[in-house]
Amino acid sequence: MSRKGSAFITPRVAMGMVKRVLTVAGSDSGGGAGIQADLKTFAALGVHGMSAITCITAQNTETVTAIHQVPAEIIREQIRVVTVDIGVDAVKTGMLFSEEIIESVADELSEIKVPLVVDPVAVAKSGAPLLKPNAVDALVKKLLPLATVVTPNINEAKLLTGIEISSAEEMVDAAHRIAEMGPEAVVVKGGHLPGETTMDILLYAGNIYKFAAEKIHTRNTHGTGCVFASATAAYLAKGWKIPQAVQAAQRFVNEAIKRGLDIGRGYGPVHPTGAVYENSEKLTALRQLKEALKMIEREESFQRLIPESGSNIVVATEYASSPEDVVGVPGRIVKTPDGFTSALEPWFGASRHVANAVLTAMKHDPSVKSAANIRFDDEILSTLEALGLSVSSYDRGAEPEEVKKEEGRTIPWGIEEAIRKAGGVVDVVYHRGDVGKEPMAVVFGVDAYDVVRKLLRLSRRLAGVEI
């Protein structure tokens, strides 16, 4: 932004330029709320995050042990320097703590004519007070009249209005009372109310909007309010209308709660960047598998390795925990009169057996992310050993009855047996079959390229091709 006299002028933002959002809030040393949660949210939503730190807190998932108030003039200067040089498209406020901070922040923000989301942070998840009692009046009189959207939860709405809130009707009543304090829109968040659904109430332009969502039962909700307000500010910075921004923010925070991190002994934090990372991992795995399949398709000798039931090759994401996190080939790689083909395009959850094999191996060696199943016989075994690949096995005939009875347990049991026997994850695990089950081997690697290189070395050696 540029400054003329005492007024700030927002410069024109070039088409396609990243939007800029400023958070004015406290620092959470545990990384779950405050400035840290805000910046993660901004990054996840593709806006440039900036910060003006109001307080430094010493806190973890259990408690807040200390609060150091940043001098008001330093807070003012943080706001000034970023807005003068970088510019700002929306502002979010969080923990302001004291009357002095609120007054200085309100004075500074009154010159910045962009959407302002006020999260009236009063109490930490652990129960520690984050707003001095004598600061509530300053919040109501100085800051709320500047707000585009104010986002209290049930307890904060009670603090602002004195209303006991135990129903959606009382949430609406509280929203109207807060609207009388001057903000353009009010969101009363209903996550603290009992029930299997959560309801957020938006009062805007005289209309009531109700956004319901399934309640997620978890302790790991630290930072929920910060993420919601920051997401709202990010969407407003992008030019979204208030109802759409609030609804999208609710969806975003629900995804962050679903991916909450089970860390610490108290309330773990929500995970605003979790979905971004998961999607990136899935895209990388999918692209990798497609490229690996092209390598296989160019190699005629690979046909020798395809069992009667077909082959599959899979790639797991970094924190894969189920076959849904593993990309494979639907319908497998199957023989045809002309050679072999992939039945369908790769996708997640397309394999159970090979996916479970790699998921089991990952528990022992997290660097192993890919696997493929191939046929097995003594010639293949001797060739694997000649190539210097490490090999282990298990006996399907020794599979316990309780394992046989439960669908999907055979492969994890067998891979565990082979790993235990070898003292760690090996390149190849095989079994010699059982009644109605053909012999099979699984080739492991750090990625699909690693697996394919092993497969092609094997297939070429079996075909008598120099490697």
GUDO-755442 format. One record per atom (N, C-alpha, C): residue in one letter; x, y, z. Coordinates in steps of 0.02 Angstrom, whole numbers, plus 50000, padded with zeros to 5 digits. Layout:
REM residues N
AXYZ
...
END
This chain:
REM residues 467
M500424994150000
M500005000050000
M500445006250000
S500165011749979
S500525018149982
S500165022550032
R500515027550057
R500225031750109
R500225039050086
K499655042350094
K499595049450080
K499345052750143
G499785056850174
G499605059850238
G499485054350289
S498885054250319
S498735049250370
S498305043550342
A498155043750276
A497715038750247
A498105033650205
F497895027450209
F498185022150168
F497775021450104
I498105020550048
I497765019449985
I497975012549959
T497475008349946
T497635001649921
T497795002149847
P498384999749825
P498555000049754
P498154994949715
R498114995949650
R497764991249607
R498164984749604
V497814979349613
V498144972749611
V498104970049540
A498674968349513
A498694965649445
A498294959249440
M497964958149383
M497574952149372
M498024946049381
G497804941349421
G498194935349432
G498694935849489
M498784941849517
M499264942649571
M498994939249634
V499434936149671
V499234932649732
V498924937649781
K498404935549814
K498084939849864
K498484939749928
R498454945349964
R498854946250024
R498404947150085
V498534943050137
V498114943150196
V498554944050258
L498364948650300
L498734950250361
L498374947350421
T498724943850464
T498454941650528
T498764945750584
V498344948250627
V498564951950686
V498354947750746
A498834944150776
A498644939150825
A499244937150868
G499124932650915
G499664930250958
G500024924350929
S500624923250954
S501034917550933
S500934911650980
D500804905850951
D500714899650990
D501344895450981
S501734894651035
S502354890951030
S502254883651013
G501634881151026
G501484874251008
G501294873350935
G501214878750899
G501094878450827
G500384876750807
G499914876350854
G499254874050837
G498744879450824
A498844885350853
A498354890750847
A498724897250831
G498364902850837
G498674909350829
G499004910450762
I499534914350763
I499894916150702
I500084909950662
Q500314904850696
Q500544898850661
Q499974895550623
A499394894850654
A498814891850620
A498584896350562
D498594902850573
D498374907450522
D498804906950459
L499464906950468
L499914906650411
L499854899950374
K499754894550411
K499654888050377
K499014888350335
T498494891350363
T497854891850326
T497944896050263
F498274901650269
F498384905950211
F498764902150157
A499294898550178
A499684894750129
A499264889450095
A498844886050134
A498424880750106
A497924883450056
L497704889650066
L497194892650022
L497494897049968
G498164897049963
G498484900349906
G498524907849910
V498504910649971
V498604917849978
V499254919150015
H499534925050007
H500154926750041
H499994929250111
G500254925850161
G500124927650230
G500654932250259
M500424937250297
M500864941850333
M500634942050405
S501054944350450
S500864943950521
S501094950050560
A500674951950607
A500854956850659
A500714953350725
I501244951650761
I501174947850823
I501004952450881
T500464950750916
T500234954950972
T500504952451039
C500564945851045
C500794942851108
C501214936651091
I501684935351134
I502064929051129
I501834924751187
T501564918851170
T501334914351222
T501804908251227
A501874905651287
A502204899251298
A501644894251311
Q501504889951261
Q500954885351270
Q501084878851232
N500724873651253
N500744867251218
N500034864751213
T499934858251204
T499254855751196
T498864855551261
E499204856451318
E498884855951383
E498744862751416
T499194867451406
T499134873551446
T499504879451415
V499324885351438
V499694891551424
V500054893451488
T500714893551486
T501094894851547
T501334902151554
A501354905651498
A501594912651501
A501334916551441
I501214923051451
I501004927551398
I501424933851403
H501764935651349
H502144941851347
H501824946451296
Q501604952251319
Q501264957051276
Q501784961051236
V501704961251170
V502144965151128
V501954972551135
P502434977151140
P502264984251146
P501814986651089
A501334990851106
A500844993051057
A501164996250995
E501685000051005
E501995003450948
E502334998550901
I502594993050928
I502894987850886
I502344984350845
I501764983350876
I501204980350840
I500994984950783
R500924991350799
R500754996250747
R501254996050690
E501884995750707
E502404996050656
E502404989850611
Q502254984050642
Q502204978050601
Q501654978750548
I501084981650569
I500534982650522
I500734987650468
R501044993150490
R501224998450442
R501704996050388
V502244992750409
V502774991250361
V502544986350307
V502134981450326
V501924976750275
V501404979750228
T500964983850256
T500444986750214
T500724992050167
V501204995950190
V501495001150148
V501874998150089
D502234992750100
D502644989750047
D502264984450007
I501984979650042
I501704973650009
I500974974649989
G500604978350031
G499894979150020
G499504973650055
V498854974350058
V498434969450093
V497744969250061
D497464963250056
D496804962350027
D496284960350078
A496504958250137
A496054956650192
A496464956150255
V496134957250312
V496474956850378
V496064952450423
K496414948450464
K496094944450516
K496414946150582
T496004947150634
T496284948150701
T496104942150745
G496564940550790
G496454935050836
G496564937450907
M497034934550942
M497174936351012
M497444943451016
L497074947851049
L497284954851058
L497434956351131
F497164952551176
F497364952251247
F497174958251290
S497384964151271
S497294969851317
S496944975751283
E496694980151324
E496364986251300
E496844990351258
E497464990951280
E497964994951244
E498084992151174
I498154985551169
I498274982451104
I497664983451059
I497064982351086
I496464983051045
I496394990151018
E496514995051060
E496445001951038
E496955003750984
S497575001450992
S498085003150942
S497964999450876
V497754993050881
V497594989350820
V496994992350784
A496474994050821
A495874997050791
A496055003650757
D496465007550790
D496675013950761
D497045012950695
E497485008050694
E497895006750634
E497465003850578
L497024999150596
L496624995850545
L496065000350517
S495885005450554
S495355009950530
S495555013450466
E496215013650452
E496465016950391
E496515012150332
I496385005750344
I496475000650291
I495784998350268
K495595000250209
K494914999050186
K494874992450147
V494964986950183
V494894980250155
V494474976050203
P494224970350182
P493834966150228
P494234964450291
L493894964850348
L494194963450413
L493784958050448
V494104952450464
V493784947150501
V494054947250573
V493604948050620
V493784948450691
V493594942050726
D494094938450750
D493974932550791
D494064934850864
P493534935450902
P493594938350970
P493864933251020
V494484931351010
V494804926151051
V494804928351124
A494524923951167
A494484925751238
A494794920451282
V494734914051263
V494964908551305
V495304903351261
A495874900751282
A496224895451246
A495844888951254
K495994883951210
K495684877351215
K495804874351283
S496374875851313
S496544873151379
S496174876551435
G495834882151420
G495464885851470
G495804892151494
A496424893351471
A496794899251491
A496494905551460
P496424910951499
P496144917251472
P496624920651425
L496374922751367
L496784926051316
L496544933251303
L496054935351344
L495804942251339
L495664944751409
K495984950151427
K495884952951494
K495164955251502
P494874954451560
P494174956351571
P494034963651552
N494494968051568
N494374975151554
N494474976951480
A494654971951438
A494764973251368
A494134972051326
V493634968751356
V493024967051318
V492674973351293
D492634978351334
D492294984551315
D492644987851256
A493314987751257
A493704990751201
A493574986751137
L493534980151143
L493404975851084
L492734977751053
V492224978451096
V491554979951072
V491514986951041
K491814991851074
K491734998851052
K492235000850997
K492834998050998
K493355000350952
K493424996050890
L493384989350899
L493564984950843
L492954982150806
L492434980050842
L491864977050808
L491534981650757
P491504988250769
P491214992650718
P491604992750652
L492244990550655
L492654990450594
L492594983850556
A492304978850589
A492324972050562
A491854970950503
T492104967250454
T491684964750400
T491314958550425
V491674954150459
V491384948150488
V491694947150557
V491284945650607
V491534943750673
V491324936550685
T491774932550714
T491664925250715
T491694922250785
P491264924150831
P491294921250899
P491024914050901
N491324910050946
N491004903650961
N490474904851015
I490164899551038
I489624900251087
I489844904051149
N490424902251176
N490664905451237
N490844912751226
E491144914251169
E491324921151154
E490704925351140
A490204922351109
A489574926051098
A489234927651164
K489264922951211
K488994924151278
K489374929851312
L490044929851304
L490454935251334
L490254942051307
L490124942351241
L489954948751209
L489254951051224
T488784946351235
T488084948151240
T487774946851309
G488074942351348
G487774940351411
G487224935151404
I487114932751343
I486574927851330
I486824920751341
E486434916751377
E486564909651382
E486324906351317
I486764902651285
I486604899851219
I486614892251221
S486034889251207
S485984881951207
S485584879351148
S485414883851101
S485014881751043
S485164886250984
A484944884150925
A485034888150864
A484664894850869
E484084894650902
E483694900850909
E484074905950951
E484394903651004
E484784908151047
E485414910551011
M485684906350967
M486254908550926
M486044914350880
V485454913850851
V485194919150808
V485094925550849
D484814924850909
D484714930650953
D485384933950968
A485884929950984
A486554932650999
A486844936150938
A486744933250879
A487004936250818
A486704943150807
H486064943850819
H485734950450811
H486024955450860
R486134953250922
R486404957950972
R487114960150954
I487514955450929
I488194957350910
I488184961850849
A487714960650803
A487654964950743
A487514972150762
E487164973150818
E487024979950841
E487654983550863
M488194979750873
M488834982750894
M489234985550834
G488984984250773
G489294987550716
G489584983350660
P489724976850669
P490014973150614
P489514972150557
E489794971250497
E489364970150438
E489024963350441
A489374958350466
A489094951550469
A489334948250533
V488934943650558
V489104939950619
V489024932450606
V489534928750625
V489484921450624
V489524918950696
V489004915550720
V489024912350785
V489134904850772
K489694902350796
K489884895450782
K489604890750836
G489284885450813
G488924881050860
G489274874650877
G489914874250866
G490274867950878
G490264865550950
H490154870150997
H490144868151068
H489474865351092
L488964865851050
L488304863351070
L488284855751061
P487914852151103
P487864844851096
P487494842851033
G487584836551013
G487244834050954
G487724831150904
E487464827750853
E487864824550802
E488014829050743
T487704834850742
T487854839750690
T488054846350723
T488434850250686
T488624856850710
T488304862050664
M488084867450692
M487744872650654
M488084879350665
D488284882550610
D488544889350614
D488004894050587
I487874899450623
I487364904250605
I487694910550577
L487524912550517
L487764918850488
L487194923750483
L487284929650511
L486824935250503
L487154940350457
Y486854941550400
Y487154946150351
Y486594949550311
A486624956050308
A486144960050269
A485424958250287
G485304957050352
G484634955650377
G484404948550366
N484824944450335
N484654937550321
N485034932750366
I484714927150383
I485024922050423
I485204916050378
Y485824914050381
Y486054908150344
Y486274902950396
K486064896750384
K486254891350430
K486674886250391
F487274885150416
F487734880450384
F487854874550431
A487554868950413
A487614862950455
A488154858350428
A488454854550474
A488964849650455
A488964844150507
E489194838250486
E489244832750533
E489774834250585
K489614833050648
K490094834350702
K490634828950702
I491254831050708
I491814826450709
I492034825650782
H491974819650808
H492124818450878
H492864817050887
T493224821950911
T493944821450920
T494174826550972
R494724825051006
R495024829951051
R495474834851013
N495654833050953
N496154836850917
N495834842650879
T495634847750917
T495284853550888
T495614860150905
H496224859850931
H496584866050948
H496704870150885
G496504876550886
G496594880950829
G496004881350782
T495454878050799
T494874877950755
T494624885050738
G494544889150789
G494284895950778
G494764900150737
C495404899450748
C495904903250710
C495874901350637
V495834894950623
V495814892550554
V495184894850519
F494614894550555
F493984896750525
F494014904150505
A494234908350551
A494274915550537
A494774917050482
S495344913650483
S495854914750432
S495614912550364
A495264906950362
A495004904650298
A494484909550271
T494054912050315
T493564917050294
T493914923150265
A494434925550298
A494804931350273
A495124929850205
A495394923850197
A495714921950134
A495214922050077
Y494624919250089
Y494114919250036
Y493874926350020
L493794930450071
L493594937350060
L494124941150020
A494764939650034
A495304942849997
A495274941049923
K495024935149909
K494964932949839
K494354935849804
G493954939549842
G493374942849812
G492724939149820
W492714933849862
W492094930149873
W491604934249913
K490964933149902
K490444936349942
K490434933150012
I490174936750061
I490204934550131
I489884927750142
P489274926350119
P488974919750132
P489384914050103
Q489634914950042
Q490024909750010
Q490704908750046
A490994914250069
A491634913850104
A491554910250170
V491014911650207
V490904908450272
V490774900950263
Q490364899250214
Q490214892150203
Q490834888350182
A491244891250138
A491854887950117
A492344887350175
A492354892350219
A492794891950277
A492584886350324
Q491924885350331
Q491684879850373
Q491914873150344
R491854872350279
R492074866050247
R492824865150257
F493194870450249
F493914870050256
F494114867950326
V493814871050376
V494004869350445
V493784862350463
N493224859950435
N493014853050448
N493524848150421
E493804849550362
E494334845250334
E494954845550378
A495104851450405
A495684852150449
A495584848250514
I494964848150539
I494814844250600
I494874836750586
K494614834550529
K494654827450511
K495384825050510
R495824829450491
R496534827650486
R496924829950548
G496564831550602
G496894833950662
G497464829450685
L497974832550713
L498584829050732
L498544826650804
D498634820250813
D498604817250880
D499284817750913
I499464823750933
I500114825050963
I500024828351031
G500504827551076
G500454830451142
G499984826551186
R499924828751248
R499504825251297
R498814828451305
G498724834251273
G498084837751280
G497684837951216
Y497474843951197
Y497084844851136
Y497554845851077
G497594840751034
G498024841350975
G497754846550927
P498174849050882
P497954854250835
P497604851550774
V497174855550745
V496904854050679
V497464854750629
H497344852350567
H497884851850518
H497684855350453
P497744861950450
P497494865650391
P497854864050326
T498484861850330
T498844860250268
T498794852850250
G498424848950290
G498394841750279
G498124839850211
A497574842850191
A497264841050127
A497714842950069
V498054848650074
V498514850750021
V499064845650012
Y499354843550069
Y499894838650065
Y499654832050038
E499074829750061
E498794823450037
E498674823649962
N498384829149938
N498244829649866
N498894829849826
S499394833249851
S500044833449818
S500354826549814
E500314822949871
E500584816149873
E500224811549824
K499574812249821
K499184808049776
K499334809449703
L499414815849687
L499574817749618
L500264814949599
T500744815549645
T501414812949633
T501404805449623
A501044801849666
A501004794549660
A500664792449595
L500134795949577
L499774794249516
L500214795349455
R500554801149452
R500994802549396
R501564797549391
Q501844795749449
Q502394790949451
Q502174784149425
L501584781949446
L501354775349423
L501224775349348
K500934780649323
K500794780949251
K501444780549211
E501964784049235
E502614783849200
E502924776949206
A502844773749263
A503124767049272
A502774762049226
L502124762749218
L501754758249173
L501984758949101
K502154764949081
K502404766049013
K503074762349004
M503484762449056
M504124758749053
M503994751249044
I503504748649079
I503334741449075
I503054739849006
E502614744148981
E502274742748918
E502754742348859
R503334745448865
R503824745248811
R504254738848813
E504164734748865
E504594728948876
E504194722448864
E504294719348805
E503934713248789
E504074707548838
S504694707348863
S504884701848907
S504504701748973
F504164707248990
F503794707549052
F503224702449055
Q502974700548996
Q502424695848994
Q502574689449033
R503214687449033
R503424681349067
R503274681649142
L503214687649171
L503134688449243
L502404688949265
I501934689349218
I501234690349236
I500914683749257
P500664683249318
P500324677049339
P499644676349306
E499334670449313
E498684669349283
E498164674249309
S498214676049371
S497734680749401
S497874688049385
G498434689249350
G498614696049332
G499104699249381
S499444704449357
S499914708149399
S499624714949418
N499904717749469
N499744724749485
N500374727949512
I500424734449501
I500964738349530
I500644744249565
V500874745749625
V500544750949665
V501064755849692
V500824761749709
V501224766849742
V500824769749800
A501114769949859
A500774772649918
A500984779849930
T500534783749959
T500704790549979
T501114790450044
E501374796050064
E501844796450120
E501554793450184
Y500954795450202
Y500654793050264
Y500074788250251
A500144784150200
A499614779450182
A499434774950240
S498784774050252
S498564769750306
S498054764550284
S497814765050222
S497334760350195
S497424759850120
P497134754750088
P497194754250015
P496924760349978
E496494764250010
E496244770349978
E496784775649969
D497344774850004
D497914779449998
D498444776649951
V498274771249916
V498754767849872
V498474767649802
V498844770149752
V498624770049683
V498854763549650
G498404760449612
G498554754349576
G498164754149511
V498164748449479
V497844747649414
V497184743849423
P496614747049413
P495974743449418
P495954737749367
G495784731849390
G495754726149344
G496424722949330
R496964726049356
R497634723249351
R497944723649281
I498564721349276
I498914720649212
I498814713449191
V498504712449134
V498304705649113
V498604703849046
K498674697349034
K498924694848970
K498384695548917
T498604696648855
T498164696948797
T498464692648742
P498094691148689
P498384687348634
P499004690648604
D499044697248610
D499604700948581
D500144702648632
G500054700848695
G500544702548746
G500214703548813
F500144709848833
F499824711548896
F499594718748895
T499144720348941
T498874727248943
T498644728949013
S498614735349028
S498304737749090
S497564738349077
A497174735149120
A496454734849108
A496134741849106
L496304746049155
L496024752749160
L496544757649183
E496374764049183
E496834769249206
E496944768649281
P497554769949304
P497704769449376
P497264773949419
W497094771349479
W496734775649527
W496824772749597
F496594776449645
F496684774649715
F496164769549737
G496384764849779
G495944759549802
G495844754049751
A496244754149697
A496144749349643
A496444742549660
S496864742149710
S497174735749729
S497074734549803
R496944728449822
R496894726649893
R497504722649913
H497644717249875
H498184712749895
H498864716149893
V499044719049836
V499704722149831
V499744728449874
A499184732049878
A499174737949922
A499304735949994
N498984730550017
N499094728350086
N499814725950096
A500114723250043
A500814721150048
A501274727150061
V501174732450022
V501614738250030
V501464741950095
L500834742050116
L500664745250180
L500994741650238
T501024735050233
T501354731050286
T502094732450287
A502404732650228
A503124733950224
A503294740950250
M502864745750237
M502984752650259
M503024753250335
K502674748850371
K502704749150443
K503404747550469
H503784743750431
H504464741850450
H504994746250418
D504834748950358
D505304753250323
D504894758550285
P504824764550314
P504404769750283
P504644772050214
S505264770450196
S505504772450131
S505234768150075
V504964762250091
V504674757750041
V503974760150025
K503854762349964
K503214765249945
K502884761749887
S503224756849856
S502944753849796
S503044746349797
A502604742749761
A502664735449757
A502294733049694
A502484727149671
A502154723849614
A502134716349627
N501584713249607
N501554705949613
N501714702649546
I502074697149547
I502254693549487
I502184686049500
R502214682149446
R502184674849454
R502824672449487
F502814666149511
F503404663549544
F503524656249526
D504164654649513
D504374647749505
D505114647449523
D505404641349519
D506104640549539
D506584644349494
E506424644949430
E506854648649385
E506874656049404
I506284658649421
I506264665649443
I506654666549507
L506594661749553
L506964662249616
L507724662349604
S507964657749563
S508684657549551
S508924663749514
T508504666549471
T508684672649435
T508704678649482
L508224679049528
L508224684349578
L508874684249618
E509064678149640
E509674677449680
E510294679149639
A510284677249574
A510854678849531
A510924686349520
L510364689849521
L510374697149514
L510574700749578
G510654697049632
G510864699949696
G510304703249734
L509674701549717
L509114704349754
L508984700349818
S508814703749871
S508674700349934
S507974697249932
V507914691149958
V507294687349951
V507104684150018
S506454684050032
S506194680350090
S505534677250070
S505264672850112
S504654669250092
S504224667750153
Y503624665450140
Y503184662850191
Y502784657050163
D502524653050206
D502164646950187
D501414648050196
R501044648350141
R500324649450147
R499974643650181
G500284637850178
G499984632150211
G500004632650287
A500454637050312
A500514638050385
A500084643750410
E499674646550367
E499254652250386
E498754650150440
P498744653650496
P498284651850550
P497544652350528
E497134648150558
E496434648050540
E496084654850552
E496284658150607
E495964664650621
E496134669850569
V496724669150538
V496914673650484
V496514672150421
K496454665650405
K496084663650345
K495354665950347
K495064666050407
K494354667650414
K494204675050401
E494704679350410
E494584686550404
E494834689150337
E494394691650297
E494554694050231
E495094699550234
G495604698650193
G496124703850187
G496714703050234
R496694697950277
R497244697250326
R497824692950301
T497714689050249
T498224684250225
T498864687750204
I498814692750161
I499414696050135
I499804699550191
P499474703650233
P499864706750289
P500194701450333
W499834696050347
W500134690750389
W500754687850354
G500694686350290
G501254683250254
G501854687850248
I501734694250233
I502284698950226
I502624699850294
E502234700250347
E502524700750415
E502964694650429
E502734688650412
E503124682550423
E503784682850386
A503764685050323
A504374685350282
A504864690650308
I504594696250330
I505024701550357
I505344699250422
R504944695950464
R505224693350527
R505784688350513
K505664683950465
K506164678950449
K506814682050423
A506754687450382
A507344690550352
A507664695750398
G507304697850449
G507564703050493
G507484710050465
G507034710850416
G506904717450387
G506584716650319
V506404722250288
V506084722250223
V506604720250170
V506394715950125
V506834713450071
V506574715850004
D506954714349951
D506734716249883
D506134712249861
V506134705849878
V505604701349853
V505374696649908
V504714695849914
V504414690949959
V503984686249915
Y504064679749925
Y503674675049885
Y503344669749929
H502854666349899
H502574660249929
H502454655349872
R502424648849888
R502364643649838
R501644641449828
G501174645449850
G500474643949837
G500174639349889
D499554637649879
D499174633349923
D498594630549882
V498154626949912
V497584624149875
V497184629749843
G497154629649776
G496784634749740
G497144641449734
K497754641849758
K498134648149757
K498784647049719
E498894650849665
E499514649949627
E500104653249664
P500704650749652
P501304653849682
P501354661149660
M501624665249704
M501654672449690
M502244675649725
A502494680949695
A503024684949726
A502824692349724
V503064695949773
V502954703249775
V503634706649776
V503734711149729
V504364714949724
V504254721849755
F504694723849801
F504624730249836
F505154735149812
G505004741649820
G505494746849803
G505314753449836
V505774758149834
V505644764649866
V505144768749825
D505094767249760
D504594770449718
D504454765849659
A503994767949617
A503794763649561
A504364762549512
Y504794767649503
Y505354766849458
Y505844761549483
D505944761549548
D506384756549579
D506104749449567
V505454748749578
V505134742249567
V505184740049494
V505044744649448
V505064742949377
V505764741149355
R506264744649380
R506954742949362
R507114735749382
K506884733749442
K506994726849464
K506614721949420
L505994723649402
L505594719249360
L505914718449291
L506154723849263
L506434723449196
L507104719749195
R507494720549247
R508114716649252
R507944709249255
L507434707549294
L507234700649300
L506964697849235
S506504701549204
S506184699049142
S506694698449085
R507154703049081
R507664702649028
R508144696849039
R508334695749102
R508784690149116
R508434683549099
L507784683049117
L507414676949101
L507354675949026
A507324681448989
A507264681048916
A507934680348881
G508474680348921
G509144679648892
G509414685948861
V509124691548880
V509354698048854
V509894700748899
E510434703248870
E510974706248909
E510734712348947
I510944713049010
I510734718949050
I511344722349079
END
